[in-house]
Amino acid sequence: MALSWKTRRRLSLLILLVALPLYIVVAISVIGWFDRPPLWLEFVIYVALGIVWVLPFKRVFRGVGKADPDAASSNED
């Protein structure tokens, strides 16, 4: 089932405002359980985690920043 543009836009906002901060807290907590790695390794881990979190939501975020393709064009004369 394909999501409408409006649904994807609302879902992406929910993901960015709720899920992303929770993911950041979890990522920092998991790194904190272990001895602190060297700075370069910590940077690589955070970059990898930053890429991994968005992969499941790739289809939700695609095209959300563009105008609604289903809306009627207001420039028609």
LUMDREN-300312 format. One record per atom (N, C-alpha, C): residue number from 0; z, y, x; residue in three letters; atom name. Coordinates in nm, 4 decimals, decimal comma. Layout:
N
  pos        c3        c2        c1  code  site
  NUM         Z         Y         X   ala    CA
...
END
This chain:
77
  pos        c3        c2        c1  code  site
    0    0,0000   -0,1170    0,0845   met     N
    0    0,0000    0,0000    0,0000   met    CA
    0    0,0000    0,1241    0,0896   met     C
    1   -0,0940    0,2101    0,0691   ala     N
    1   -0,1052    0,3324    0,1477   ala    CA
    1   -0,0158    0,4412    0,0876   ala     C
    2    0,0494    0,5141    0,1751   leu     N
    2    0,1351    0,6238    0,1303   leu    CA
    2    0,0511    0,7492    0,1120   leu     C
    3    0,0848    0,8277    0,0124   ser     N
    3    0,0138    0,9536   -0,0083   ser    CA
    3    0,0547    1,0526    0,1003   ser     C
    4   -0,0231    1,1582    0,1141   trp     N
    4    0,0037    1,2600    0,2158   trp    CA
    4    0,1399    1,3245    0,1917   trp     C
    5    0,1704    1,3528    0,0669   lys     N
    5    0,2968    1,4178    0,0329   lys    CA
    5    0,4161    1,3268    0,0658   lys     C
    6    0,4025    1,1987    0,0379   thr     N
    6    0,5082    1,1031    0,0677   thr    CA
    6    0,5272    1,0891    0,2178   thr     C
    7    0,4171    1,0805    0,2916   arg     N
    7    0,4261    1,0708    0,4371   arg    CA
    7    0,4895    1,1956    0,4968   arg     C
    8    0,4585    1,3115    0,4410   arg     N
    8    0,5163    1,4362    0,4913   arg    CA
    8    0,6680    1,4395    0,4690   arg     C
    9    0,7112    1,3988    0,3510   arg     N
    9    0,8549    1,3953    0,3212   arg    CA
    9    0,9260    1,2896    0,4058   arg     C
   10    0,8634    1,1752    0,4212   leu     N
   10    0,9218    1,0689    0,5012   leu    CA
   10    0,9313    1,1089    0,6482   leu     C
   11    0,8304    1,1777    0,6996   ser     N
   11    0,8351    1,2223    0,8386   ser    CA
   11    0,9458    1,3255    0,8600   ser     C
   12    0,9675    1,4120    0,7637   leu     N
   12    1,0760    1,5088    0,7723   leu    CA
   12    1,2118    1,4384    0,7728   leu     C
   13    1,2267    1,3389    0,6883   leu     N
   13    1,3495    1,2610    0,6847   leu    CA
   13    1,3726    1,1885    0,8177   leu     C
   14    1,2677    1,1327    0,8730   ile     N
   14    1,2788    1,0634    1,0019   ile    CA
   14    1,3211    1,1604    1,1111   ile     C
   15    1,2603    1,2772    1,1144   leu     N
   15    1,2913    1,3735    1,2198   leu    CA
   15    1,4307    1,4341    1,2054   leu     C
   16    1,4773    1,4528    1,0838   leu     N
   16    1,6073    1,5172    1,0632   leu    CA
   16    1,7254    1,4212    1,0608   leu     C
   17    1,7018    1,2950    1,0271   val     N
   17    1,8121    1,1999    1,0163   val    CA
   17    1,8012    1,0891    1,1217   val     C
   18    1,6890    1,0206    1,1246   ala     N
   18    1,6754    0,9035    1,2113   ala    CA
   18    1,6695    0,9394    1,3590   ala     C
   19    1,5995    1,0459    1,3941   leu     N
   19    1,5880    1,0824    1,5355   leu    CA
   19    1,7227    1,1203    1,5968   leu     C
   20    1,8031    1,2056    1,5333   pro     N
   20    1,9355    1,2328    1,5926   pro    CA
   20    2,0224    1,1073    1,6039   pro     C
   21    2,0166    1,0183    1,5052   leu     N
   21    2,0921    0,8932    1,5148   leu    CA
   21    2,0422    0,8077    1,6304   leu     C
   22    1,9122    0,8033    1,6494   tyr     N
   22    1,8537    0,7268    1,7589   tyr    CA
   22    1,8962    0,7839    1,8939   tyr     C
   23    1,9019    0,9152    1,9038   ile     N
   23    1,9448    0,9797    2,0279   ile    CA
   23    2,0902    0,9430    2,0585   ile     C
   24    2,1764    0,9472    1,9588   val     N
   24    2,3168    0,9119    1,9785   val    CA
   24    2,3295    0,7655    2,0214   val     C
   25    2,2544    0,6778    1,9588   val     N
   25    2,2589    0,5360    1,9953   val    CA
   25    2,2080    0,5151    2,1375   val     C
   26    2,0978    0,5806    2,1743   ala     N
   26    2,0421    0,5649    2,3092   ala    CA
   26    2,1407    0,6131    2,4152   ala     C
   27    2,2027    0,7268    2,3930   ile     N
   27    2,2998    0,7798    2,4890   ile    CA
   27    2,4230    0,6896    2,4957   ile     C
   28    2,4652    0,6364    2,3820   ser     N
   28    2,5808    0,5465    2,3799   ser    CA
   28    2,5525    0,4175    2,4557   ser     C
   29    2,4349    0,3617    2,4368   val     N
   29    2,3999    0,2374    2,5059   val    CA
   29    2,3944    0,2601    2,6567   val     C
   30    2,3377    0,3692    2,7007   ile     N
   30    2,3348    0,4007    2,8435   ile    CA
   30    2,4782    0,4212    2,8954   ile     C
   31    2,5654    0,4770    2,8144   gly     N
   31    2,7029    0,5028    2,8542   gly    CA
   31    2,7880    0,3780    2,8691   gly     C
   32    2,7468    0,2655    2,8079   trp     N
   32    2,8232    0,1421    2,8193   trp    CA
   32    2,8201    0,0868    2,9616   trp     C
   33    2,7139    0,1172    3,0332   phe     N
   33    2,6959    0,0644    3,1680   phe    CA
   33    2,7306    0,1726    3,2699   phe     C
   34    2,7412    0,1309    3,3953   asp     N
   34    2,7584    0,2307    3,5008   asp    CA
   34    2,6358    0,3200    3,5012   asp     C
   35    2,6564    0,4474    3,5271   arg     N
   35    2,5454    0,5422    3,5219   arg    CA
   35    2,4420    0,5080    3,6293   arg     C
   36    2,3159    0,4859    3,5857   pro     N
   36    2,2111    0,4531    3,6830   pro    CA
   36    2,1717    0,5781    3,7621   pro     C
   37    2,0924    0,5595    3,8677   pro     N
   37    2,0424    0,6765    3,9409   pro    CA
   37    1,9647    0,7692    3,8471   pro     C
   38    1,9576    0,8949    3,8828   leu     N
   38    1,8964    0,9953    3,7961   leu    CA
   38    1,7521    0,9627    3,7605   leu     C
   39    1,6744    0,9171    3,8582   trp     N
   39    1,5337    0,8860    3,8307   trp    CA
   39    1,5209    0,7698    3,7335   trp     C
   40    1,6086    0,6680    3,7444   leu     N
   40    1,6045    0,5541    3,6529   leu    CA
   40    1,6496    0,5949    3,5129   leu     C
   41    1,7500    0,6790    3,5058   glu     N
   41    1,7958    0,7294    3,3772   glu    CA
   41    1,6844    0,8080    3,3075   glu     C
   42    1,6122    0,8880    3,3845   phe     N
   42    1,4995    0,9633    3,3297   phe    CA
   42    1,3925    0,8687    3,2759   phe     C
   43    1,3597    0,7650    3,3512   val     N
   43    1,2584    0,6674    3,3078   val    CA
   43    1,3036    0,5964    3,1801   val     C
   44    1,4306    0,5613    3,1734   ile     N
   44    1,4830    0,4938    3,0539   ile    CA
   44    1,4711    0,5840    2,9315   ile     C
   45    1,5097    0,7111    2,9455   tyr     N
   45    1,5024    0,8024    2,8307   tyr    CA
   45    1,3580    0,8305    2,7892   tyr     C
   46    1,2673    0,8399    2,8836   val     N
   46    1,1258    0,8592    2,8498   val    CA
   46    1,0727    0,7369    2,7758   val     C
   47    1,1066    0,6178    2,8256   ala     N
   47    1,0623    0,4944    2,7590   ala    CA
   47    1,1198    0,4845    2,6180   ala     C
   48    1,2481    0,5154    2,6033   leu     N
   48    1,3092    0,5115    2,4695   leu    CA
   48    1,2486    0,6174    2,3775   leu     C
   49    1,2100    0,7306    2,4340   gly     N
   49    1,1460    0,8354    2,3547   gly    CA
   49    1,0100    0,7951    2,3029   gly     C
   50    0,9410    0,7119    2,3783   ile     N
   50    0,8107    0,6628    2,3342   ile    CA
   50    0,8281    0,5478    2,2348   ile     C
   51    0,9238    0,4606    2,2632   val     N
   51    0,9434    0,3416    2,1799   val    CA
   51    0,9862    0,3761    2,0373   val     C
   52    1,0664    0,4804    2,0185   trp     N
   52    1,1168    0,5097    1,8836   trp    CA
   52    1,0060    0,5537    1,7892   trp     C
   53    0,9008    0,6138    1,8435   val     N
   53    0,7968    0,6678    1,7562   val    CA
   53    0,6902    0,5635    1,7195   val     C
   54    0,6806    0,4556    1,7938   leu     N
   54    0,5758    0,3568    1,7671   leu    CA
   54    0,5791    0,2991    1,6249   leu     C
   55    0,6944    0,2640    1,5699   pro     N
   55    0,6928    0,2127    1,4323   pro    CA
   55    0,6534    0,3185    1,3280   pro     C
   56    0,6691    0,4459    1,3634   phe     N
   56    0,6421    0,5536    1,2675   phe    CA
   56    0,5082    0,6223    1,2923   phe     C
   57    0,4267    0,5673    1,3770   lys     N
   57    0,2995    0,6290    1,4135   lys    CA
   57    0,2121    0,6576    1,2910   lys     C
   58    0,2049    0,5643    1,2001   arg     N
   58    0,1207    0,5820    1,0809   arg    CA
   58    0,1783    0,6864    0,9853   arg     C
   59    0,3105    0,7025    0,9861   val     N
   59    0,3732    0,8022    0,8988   val    CA
   59    0,3400    0,9428    0,9473   val     C
   60    0,3451    0,9638    1,0792   phe     N
   60    0,3252    1,0967    1,1350   phe    CA
   60    0,1781    1,1378    1,1446   phe     C
   61    0,0862    1,0434    1,1381   arg     N
   61   -0,0553    1,0743    1,1559   arg    CA
   61   -0,1077    1,1654    1,0437   arg     C
   62   -0,1577    1,2819    1,0808   gly     N
   62   -0,2205    1,3738    0,9868   gly    CA
   62   -0,1251    1,4565    0,9034   gly     C
   63    0,0039    1,4491    0,9289   val     N
   63    0,1012    1,5218    0,8473   val    CA
   63    0,0926    1,6720    0,8715   val     C
   64    0,0565    1,7139    0,9915   gly     N
   64    0,0495    1,8561    1,0233   gly    CA
   64   -0,0739    1,9251    0,9696   gly     C
   65   -0,1672    1,8494    0,9181   lys     N
   65   -0,2905    1,9071    0,8632   lys    CA
   65   -0,2728    1,9383    0,7152   lys     C
   66   -0,3678    2,0089    0,6612   ala     N
   66   -0,3641    2,0422    0,5186   ala    CA
   66   -0,3813    1,9165    0,4361   ala     C
   67   -0,3303    1,9212    0,3139   asp     N
   67   -0,3395    1,8065    0,2232   asp    CA
   67   -0,4858    1,7760    0,1944   asp     C
   68   -0,5334    1,6584    0,2313   pro     N
   68   -0,6744    1,6251    0,2053   pro    CA
   68   -0,7038    1,6010    0,0577   pro     C
   69   -0,6014    1,5727   -0,0217   asp     N
   69   -0,6205    1,5450   -0,1632   asp    CA
   69   -0,6164    1,6709   -0,2501   asp     C
   70   -0,5689    1,7804   -0,1930   ala     N
   70   -0,5594    1,9040   -0,2715   ala    CA
   70   -0,6967    1,9639   -0,2931   ala     C
   71   -0,7122    2,0272   -0,4062   ala     N
   71   -0,8399    2,0922   -0,4370   ala    CA
   71   -0,8555    2,2150   -0,3474   ala     C
   72   -0,9732    2,2341   -0,2970   ser     N
   72   -0,9991    2,3477   -0,2076   ser    CA
   72   -0,9959    2,4759   -0,2878   ser     C
   73   -0,9194    2,5746   -0,2392   ser     N
   73   -0,9081    2,7023   -0,3098   ser    CA
   73   -1,0176    2,7984   -0,2694   ser     C
   74   -1,1026    2,7596   -0,1737   asn     N
   74   -1,2098    2,8484   -0,1272   asn    CA
   74   -1,3410    2,8236   -0,1994   asn     C
   75   -1,3402    2,7369   -0,3001   glu     N
   75   -1,4636    2,7086   -0,3724   glu    CA
   75   -1,5025    2,8273   -0,4596   glu     C
   76   -1,6277    2,8651   -0,4535   asp     N
   76   -1,6784    2,9784   -0,5349   asp    CA
   76   -1,7757    2,9307   -0,6376   asp     C
END
